[in-house]
Amino acid sequence: MTLTVMLILIIALLTFYIFFSTLNPQEVTILYFWDHSMTTTVAILVVGCILLGLVLGLVVHFYSLLTHQYSQIKLNRRQKRDQETNKLYREGINRLLSGEKDEALKLFNKGLSRDPSRIDIALALADVHSKKGDTRQAVEVLQKAKDKQPKCLELLFGLAAAHEELDQFDNARSIYEEILKIESGNRVALEKFRDLHMKQSLWGDALELQKRILKVVQGGAQFEEEKLKQTCLRYEQAMQKLEEKGFKNGHAERKEFRELIKQAPDFIPARVALGDSYRAEDRTKDAAQAWQDGYQATGKSIFLARLEDLYMEKEDPATLLSFFRKALIERNSDLLLHFFFGKLCLRLEMVDEALEQLSFVENAGLELPQLHLLLAEAYRRRNRIDESNKEFQKAMALKQDQGMGYLCAKCGTYSPSWQSRCPECKNWGSYRLADYAVFQNVKPPETPAQMGYSGETPEPAQ
């Protein structure tokens, strides 16, 4: 078929040449350089141009054909390589899921050597190194991959996390800065960068990043949560400055605490810190007022504990007793208040009033080892041995910690003393009296005990 077409084209071309040369017998001179020329007939010139066009067309055609075949060969090779690499990657994942980390490592290394551009394999290989405890090798793998694809966010996040694991905070910081240059509003990067600063107690830097996060989430479902986080960071920044001053001359910090309390009335750490600052400057009345306001606003036991420590340190139990009596007139159903008041009375050897308050709590149905131990001690001091033994047995029957420590309401971490932030779950203001839930789950008796002063004179604190 092709030969026939060629013969037809040749015959047509010859016929055209004879016909055209008969019609155009004249000659033409063509200059192809300044002093060089050639003379030929019009017919030969036209036919020559046609032949030249055909030759050029054939050259272009053969070049395109060769290029296509070469591209196809490369594509087939790449597809074959991808198939083999994918197979190695899948086998590596299967081995990793089966717990065969060493085998997975070999397969991932082999796959990455076949195709160094595979980000997924680099990430998987780095993950295996991390799981084997070789985080430095993971960093090396990720760094090589980053050199090839410097703007891959997945790689950058993995590399930053690996640097953090090695406590290479400056390197992690640089990586997060790179991410934010690529995508300034990346919320995940902002949060991780903020958390890195928090880990280093760089509260000012963390606060600046938190402000950027608030702009990103403004109007979203997480806005209030992030706003509370900003409050916590402002508190930490103020506390850091106050601690650097030794809790002296804390006017600016107290102003910040008051502003935080105004914005978040139930933010306990700010209220506690405000009182602590006043106490450090020996401003007893201001400290007491701050903690009394804190208890009125939140009902948290930390404020009662702080008040007791303050007044007993100042050897002024009368003022503290007055506070409890006034508070109980307004909040006679507050069992926690009765409990602390009874504990204080026992400490001051006001045994009868201690029994009155503690019995009121017990009559509400509250089962607490500390309560029964306090009652046992009060009965013992009144030489009511049988009743003392019964209360002691009740305390021993309750399989609970008999300390008066604090538990994190979020994760349950125990601490013998109150902390503004849980060291485990990192939540602020989550510590509360270990048995606080017990007080929440009972109601006071329908007929409360008489709340008047029992007539005893407080003795020096024991």
C-alpha positions in Angstrom: 0.0 0.0 0.0 2.8 2.4 0.9 4.8 1.6 -2.3 1.7 2.2 -4.4 1.2 5.6 -2.8 4.8 6.5 -3.3 4.6 5.6 -7.0 1.5 7.6 -7.4 3.1 10.6 -5.7 6.2 10.3 -8.0 4.1 10.1 -11.1 2.0 13.1 -10.0 5.2 15.1 -9.2 6.7 14.3 -12.6 3.5 15.1 -14.4 3.3 18.4 -12.5 7.0 19.2 -13.3 6.5 18.6 -17.1 3.3 20.6 -17.1 4.7 23.4 -15.1 8.0 23.6 -17.1 6.0 23.8 -20.3 4.0 26.7 -19.0 7.1 28.4 -17.4 10.2 27.9 -19.6 11.9 31.1 -18.3 14.9 31.0 -15.9 15.4 32.8 -12.6 18.6 33.8 -10.7 18.7 33.3 -7.0 21.4 34.9 -4.7 22.1 32.6 -1.8 25.1 34.7 -0.5 26.4 38.2 -1.2 28.5 37.2 -4.3 27.2 33.8 -5.0 24.1 32.9 -7.1 22.5 30.2 -9.1 20.3 30.2 -12.2 17.6 27.6 -12.7 14.2 27.3 -14.3 11.0 28.1 -12.4 9.8 24.6 -12.6 12.9 23.1 -11.1 12.8 25.7 -8.3 9.2 24.9 -7.4 9.7 21.2 -7.6 12.9 21.5 -5.5 11.0 23.4 -2.8 8.4 20.8 -2.7 10.9 18.0 -2.4 12.8 19.9 0.3 9.5 20.3 2.2 8.8 16.6 1.9 12.3 15.7 3.2 12.0 18.1 6.1 8.6 16.6 6.9 10.0 13.1 6.9 12.9 14.2 9.2 10.5 15.7 11.6 8.3 12.7 11.5 11.1 10.2 12.1 12.4 12.5 15.0 9.0 12.5 16.6 8.7 8.8 16.2 12.0 8.2 17.8 11.2 10.6 20.6 7.9 8.9 21.3 9.5 5.5 21.3 12.2 6.7 23.7 9.6 8.3 26.0 7.6 5.1 26.0 10.7 3.0 26.9 11.4 5.4 29.8 7.7 5.3 30.9 7.7 1.5 30.8 10.9 1.4 32.9 9.5 3.9 35.4 6.2 2.0 35.7 8.2 -1.2 36.2 10.3 0.5 38.8 7.2 2.0 40.5 5.6 -1.4 40.6 8.7 -3.0 42.2 9.0 -0.1 44.6 5.3 -0.2 45.6 5.7 -3.9 46.2 8.7 -3.3 48.5 6.8 -0.6 50.3 3.7 -2.8 50.9 5.9 -5.7 52.0 7.7 -3.3 54.4 4.4 -2.1 55.9 3.2 -5.6 56.3 6.4 -6.6 58.1 6.2 -3.5 60.3 2.6 -4.3 61.3 3.8 -7.9 62.1 6.4 -6.5 64.4 9.4 -7.4 62.2 11.1 -4.0 62.3 14.5 -5.2 61.0 12.9 -6.8 57.9 10.8 -3.7 57.4 13.9 -1.6 57.6 15.7 -3.6 54.9 12.7 -3.4 52.5 12.2 0.3 53.0 15.9 0.9 52.4 15.8 -1.1 49.3 12.7 0.7 48.1 14.2 4.1 48.8 17.4 3.2 46.9 15.3 2.3 43.9 13.4 5.6 44.1 14.9 8.3 46.3 12.0 10.7 45.6 9.4 8.5 47.4 8.4 10.6 50.4 6.1 7.9 51.8 9.0 5.4 52.0 11.3 8.0 53.6 8.7 8.7 56.2 8.1 5.0 56.9 11.8 4.4 57.1 12.3 7.2 59.6 9.3 5.9 61.6 11.0 2.5 61.9 14.2 4.1 63.0 12.3 6.1 65.7 10.5 3.0 66.9 13.9 1.2 67.2 15.1 4.1 69.3 17.5 5.4 66.6 16.0 8.9 66.2 19.3 10.3 64.9 19.1 7.9 61.9 15.5 9.0 61.4 16.7 12.6 61.2 19.3 11.7 58.6 16.7 9.9 56.4 14.3 12.8 56.6 17.0 15.4 56.0 18.1 13.6 52.8 14.5 13.5 51.6 14.0 17.2 52.5 17.1 18.1 50.4 15.2 16.7 47.4 11.8 18.2 48.3 12.4 21.2 50.6 8.8 22.4 50.6 7.1 19.1 51.5 5.2 19.9 54.7 4.8 16.2 55.7 8.6 15.8 55.7 9.1 19.1 57.5 6.7 18.1 60.3 8.3 14.7 60.7 11.8 16.3 60.8 10.7 18.9 63.4 9.1 16.1 65.6 12.3 14.1 65.4 14.4 17.1 66.4 12.1 17.7 69.4 12.4 14.0 70.4 16.2 14.5 70.5 15.8 17.8 72.5 17.3 19.7 69.5 15.0 22.6 70.1 16.9 25.1 68.0 16.7 22.8 64.9 13.0 22.1 65.5 12.4 25.9 65.8 14.1 26.5 62.4 12.0 23.8 60.8 8.7 25.3 62.1 9.9 28.7 60.8 10.4 27.2 57.4 6.9 25.7 57.4 5.4 29.1 58.4 7.3 30.8 55.6 5.7 28.3 53.1 2.3 28.6 54.8 2.0 31.4 57.3 -1.5 30.4 58.5 -0.8 26.7 59.0 -2.6 26.1 62.3 -0.9 22.8 63.0 2.6 24.4 62.6 1.5 27.3 64.8 0.3 25.0 67.5 3.3 22.7 67.5 5.6 25.8 67.4 3.7 27.2 70.4 3.9 23.9 72.3 7.7 23.8 71.6 8.0 27.2 73.3 5.8 26.1 76.2 8.1 23.0 76.6 11.0 25.4 77.0 9.0 27.8 79.3 9.3 30.6 76.7 5.9 31.9 77.6 6.3 35.2 75.8 7.1 33.6 72.5 4.3 31.0 73.0 1.8 33.9 73.7 2.7 35.6 70.5 2.1 32.5 68.5 -1.2 32.0 70.4 -2.3 35.4 69.2 -1.7 34.2 65.6 -3.6 31.0 66.2 -6.6 33.0 67.5 -6.7 35.0 64.2 -6.7 31.7 62.3 -9.5 30.1 64.3 -11.6 33.3 64.8 -15.2 32.4 64.2 -14.5 28.7 64.4 -15.6 26.1 66.9 -12.2 26.1 68.6 -12.1 29.8 69.3 -13.2 29.7 72.9 -10.8 26.9 73.7 -7.9 28.8 72.2 -8.9 31.9 73.9 -8.7 30.1 77.3 -5.3 28.8 76.2 -4.3 32.5 75.7 -5.4 33.2 79.2 -3.3 30.4 80.5 -0.2 31.6 78.6 -0.7 35.2 79.9 -0.8 33.7 83.4 2.4 31.8 82.9 4.2 34.8 81.5 3.1 36.9 84.5 4.1 34.2 86.9 7.5 33.9 85.3 8.2 37.6 85.7 6.9 37.4 89.3 9.2 34.5 90.1 12.1 36.4 88.6 11.4 39.2 91.0 11.1 36.8 94.0 7.4 37.7 94.3 8.4 41.2 95.3 7.2 44.4 93.6 4.7 42.6 91.6 2.3 45.5 90.8 2.3 44.9 87.1 1.8 41.1 87.5 -1.0 41.6 89.9 -2.7 44.0 87.4 -2.4 41.2 84.9 -3.9 38.6 87.3 -6.8 40.9 88.0 -7.4 41.4 84.3 -7.4 37.6 83.8 -9.8 37.2 86.7 -12.1 39.8 85.1 -12.0 38.0 81.7 -12.2 34.4 83.2 -13.7 34.5 86.7 -13.3 30.7 87.1 -9.6 30.7 86.2 -8.3 29.5 89.6 -4.5 29.9 89.0 -4.8 33.6 88.6 -6.8 34.0 91.8 -4.3 31.8 93.8 -1.3 33.7 92.3 -2.9 37.1 93.2 -3.2 36.1 96.8 0.3 34.6 96.8 1.8 37.8 95.5 0.1 39.9 98.2 1.2 37.3 100.9 4.9 37.6 99.7 4.7 41.3 100.3 3.1 40.7 103.8 -0.2 42.3 102.7 -2.2 39.8 104.7 -5.6 41.5 104.3 -5.3 41.8 100.5 -4.1 38.2 100.3 -7.0 37.0 102.4 -9.5 39.0 100.4 -8.2 37.6 97.1 -8.6 34.1 98.4 -12.0 34.7 100.0 -13.2 36.1 96.7 -11.8 33.1 95.0 -13.7 30.7 97.2 -16.9 32.7 96.8 -16.5 32.6 93.0 -15.4 29.0 92.5 -16.0 27.0 95.8 -12.6 25.4 95.4 -10.8 23.9 98.4 -7.4 25.4 97.5 -8.6 28.8 98.7 -9.7 27.5 102.1 -6.3 25.7 102.5 -4.5 29.0 101.6 -6.5 31.0 104.1 -5.8 28.5 106.8 -2.1 28.6 106.2 -2.1 32.4 106.0 -3.9 33.0 109.3 -2.2 30.2 111.2 1.2 31.6 110.1 0.2 35.0 111.3 -1.1 33.4 114.6 -4.5 35.0 114.0 -7.0 32.1 114.1 -9.7 34.4 115.4 -10.0 36.2 112.0 -10.1 32.9 110.2 -12.8 31.6 112.5 -14.8 34.8 111.9 -14.5 34.2 108.1 -15.8 30.6 108.4 -18.7 31.7 110.6 -19.8 34.5 108.3 -19.3 32.3 105.2 -21.5 29.5 106.8 -24.3 32.0 107.4 -24.5 32.5 103.6 -23.5 29.0 102.5 -24.8 26.7 105.3 -25.3 23.9 102.8 -21.6 23.9 101.7 -20.3 20.7 103.1 -16.7 21.5 102.1 -16.9 24.7 104.2 -18.2 22.7 107.2 -15.5 20.1 106.8 -12.6 22.7 106.7 -14.1 24.6 109.6 -14.4 21.4 111.6 -10.8 20.5 110.8 -9.6 24.0 111.9 -11.6 23.9 115.1 -10.0 20.5 116.0 -6.6 22.0 115.2 -7.4 24.9 117.6 -8.5 22.5 120.3 -12.1 23.7 119.9 -13.3 20.1 120.2 -17.0 20.6 120.7 -17.4 22.9 117.8 -15.2 20.6 115.7 -17.5 17.7 116.6 -20.5 19.9 115.7 -19.2 20.7 112.2 -17.8 17.3 111.4 -20.9 15.5 112.6 -23.0 17.8 110.4 -20.9 16.6 107.4 -21.1 13.0 108.5 -24.9 13.2 108.8 -25.1 14.2 105.2 -24.0 10.7 104.3 -20.5 11.7 103.3 -18.1 8.7 103.4 -14.5 10.0 103.6 -11.5 8.5 105.5 -10.3 11.9 106.5 -13.6 12.8 108.0 -13.8 9.7 110.1 -10.2 10.1 111.3 -11.0 13.7 112.4 -14.1 12.5 114.2 -12.1 9.7 115.9 -9.5 12.2 117.1 -12.2 14.6 118.3 -14.0 11.8 120.3 -10.6 10.7 121.7 -9.9 14.2 123.0 -13.3 14.1 124.7 -12.4 10.6 126.1 -15.3 9.1 124.2 -13.2 6.0 123.3 -16.0 3.7 122.0 -17.2 6.4 119.5 -13.6 7.1 118.6 -12.9 3.5 117.8 -16.0 3.2 115.7 -14.9 6.2 113.6 -11.4 4.8 113.2 -12.8 1.5 112.0 -15.0 3.3 109.5 -11.9 5.1 108.2 -10.0 1.8 107.8 -12.9 0.2 106.0 -12.8 2.8 103.3 -10.2 1.7 100.8 -9.1 5.2 99.8 -6.0 7.3 100.2 -6.2 8.9 103.6 -4.1 11.9 102.6 -5.5 15.4 101.9 -3.8 15.8 98.6 -5.0 16.9 95.2 -6.0 15.1 92.1 -6.1 16.4 88.5 -9.8 16.4 87.4 -8.7 15.7 83.8 -6.2 12.7 84.1 -6.3 11.7 87.8 -2.6 12.5 88.5 -2.1 12.9 92.3 -0.1 15.6 94.0 0.4 16.2 97.7 0.2 19.9 97.1 -1.9 22.1 94.8 -0.4 22.9 91.4 -1.5 25.5 88.9 -0.9 23.1 86.0 -0.9 19.3 85.8 2.6 18.0 84.9 1.0 15.0 83.0 -1.9 16.3 80.9 -0.7 19.9 81.0 -4.1 21.4 81.9 -4.3 24.5 84.0 -6.5 24.8 87.1 -7.5 21.1 87.1 -6.2 20.1 90.5 -8.8 19.8 93.2 -9.2 18.1 96.6 -8.6 14.4 96.1 -12.1 13.6 97.5 -13.8 16.6 96.1 -16.3 14.5 94.1 -17.5 13.0 97.4 -18.6 16.4 98.5 -20.4 17.0 95.2 -22.4 13.8 95.4 -24.1 14.3 98.8 -26.6 16.8 100.1 -26.6 18.5 103.5 -29.1 17.3 106.2 -32.5 18.9 106.0 -32.1 20.3 109.6 -28.6 21.8 109.8 -26.9 22.1 113.2 -26.9 25.4 114.9 -24.2 27.6 113.5 -23.5 29.9 116.4 -20.3 30.3 118.3 -19.9 27.5 120.8 -18.3 29.7 123.4 -14.9 28.1 123.3 -11.8 30.3 123.2 -9.3 29.3 120.5 -6.0 28.2 121.8 -2.7 28.5 120.0 -2.4 26.4 116.9 -1.1 22.9 117.4 
